Amino acid sequence: MIRKAEEPCKYFHQIRAGLEKAISHSGGYVSIGQIFDALNADQWQLYIITDDYNEYVGFGIVEVLNTSNGPWLNLPFVYSSDGLYAEFFGFMGKLAEENGLNGVKFVSSREGFERKAKEFGWRKGFTEWIVEDFRGNK
């Protein structure tokens, strides 16, 4: 089951460990504090994922992006200890469709996720190239 957390700060103790893992897979460009500030300001929304016994197994953080291609649903952070990614991505697709959004996107640097994303029916949109030590580059 997937449901929106109306008061995200109540779930901090549940999502912290998974959020730390998700941040590490995203390159670590955002801190936990920045994420909770965005959630509390309602810039991002938190969705809680539970199993058949209503036990917490993961979360997704979402935001609406206004792009040149119209509004899209962005998934900056998704984590599931139970492998319920397909269920979550399907839910987000329905949410985007119901709200008149043009699509859903996410970014992952996690090894093997490209294969998994294809299993979910996703296609690669672009590849991000980064450099952290640019002093030696010409």
N, C-alpha and C positions, 0 to 999 in steps of 0.2 A: 504494500500500500504506500502511496505517496501523498503527502499533504503539505500545504504551505504552513510554515511556522509563523503564526501571527505575532509572537514575541520572540525574535531570534535569540536574544541574550539568555533566555531560559535554557537554551540548548548548547551553550558554550562548552559545558563539561562533557557533553556527548560527542561533539564534533571536533574538538580540539586535536586529538591525535590524528584523525583522518585528514583534517585540514592541513596539518603540518606536512603530511605525506603528499597531499595534492599540491601544496605550495612548492615543495621540492621538485615535483614533476613539471611544474609550470615555469621553472627557472628562478623562482624565488623573488620575483619583482614586486610583490605585494606582501606586506606584513599582516599578521593576524589582527593587529590593532586597526589597520586600514580597512580590512575586510569587515570587522565588526562595526566600525564607524559607518561604512556604506550600508550595511544591513540596518543599523539603527536609524539611519537617515532615510530609509526606504528607497535608496538608490538601487540596491540589489535586494533580491528576495531569497529566503532560505526555504528549501523543501526538504522534508525529512522522509527517509525511506525506511519502512518497517517490513518485517517478514510476516508470514501467515499467523504468527502468535502475537503480533503487534509489538515485537521487540525491535529496537533500533538496530539497523544494519548499515546506514549510510545517509548521505545528504547530497544535495545539489544546490549550488548558488547560481542564480540566474539574473540577467538584466536585459532590458530592451535597448538595442542599439539602433539609433536613427542613422542610416547610411545613405549613400547616393542611390542605392538599389532599394530604398524603402526600409521599413522597420524589420529588424531581425531579432530573434531571441538568442542571446549569447550565454553560454555556460562556462563561466570562468573557472569554476571548481566543481568537480564531481568526485565522490568517493563512495565506494560500497565494499564492505568486508564480505559480502555474500555474493558478489558477482552479478548484481541486479542491474547492470548498466543497460541492457537491452530494454528492460521494463521502464527504466527512467527515461531513456532517450525517446522511446515510444510515447510516453506521457508528455514529454516536452514538445514533441511534434504535434500532438493533439492540442496542447495549450496554445502553441503558436498559431495553429489553424483557427481555433476558436476565437482568437483575438485579432485576426486579420493580418498576422505578420507574414513576411515573405519567406522565411526559412529559419533554421536553427543552425548555430555554429558553435564549435569549441576548438580549442587548441590543446595539444598534448605533446609532450616530449618523451612520454613513456615508451620504452622499448616494446615493440609488438602491438602497439595500439592501432597502427595503421591497418593491420590485418583484421583486428577486432572491429574497427570502425566499418570496414567493408562488409563484414558479416551483418552489421546492423543496417546496411543499405546506405551508408554515407559515402561521399566521394571527397577526395582531397581538393581543397580550394586553392591553396597556395602554400609555399614553403617559406618559412621565415629564416633569414640569414642574419646572424649576429656576430659581433666581435667585441670582446671585452678588453683586450690588450691591443689597442690600435697604434701604439707608438712605433712599432716596427713595420707596420704596413705602409706600402707606397701607393 
